[in-house]
Amino acid sequence: MIVLLSKKATDIELSAMQEVYSGFIKIAVDIRRKVLVGGGEMHSDCESVLLEDGSQQEDIWGANWYPVEQLVEFESLINIRPTQGNRGIVIQDEQIRQAVAAITEELLGGIQ
């Protein structure tokens, strides 16, 4: 299940986001609005929900969240954005990485 979060996830929401993959959650984070969508099969599924909710493309970044390890992996095909200086799947800009990590930890951190 795909879940849109603007506040700390519940145990039930975290479980729902892990229906497709056990062990990690595909997420997309709007670093300007500080909201996160997690779950689904592909990062683009999460990205679509954010776009429908009013996010702007340039503010959305994809990553994976590993709840047991409490770890963010900054890789996603939606991160390939040559016009924003990101030419690969890994988020290159350290400030963007820090923003994605902070929002993810705020909304998903501490829950396993």
Secondary structure, DSSP 8 states (H G I E B T S, - for coil): --EEESS---HHHHHHHTSSSSS-EEEEEETTTTEEEE-SSSHHHHHHHHHHTT--GGGEEEEEEETTTTEEE-B-GGG-BGGGTB-SSB---HHHHHHHHHHHHHHHTT--
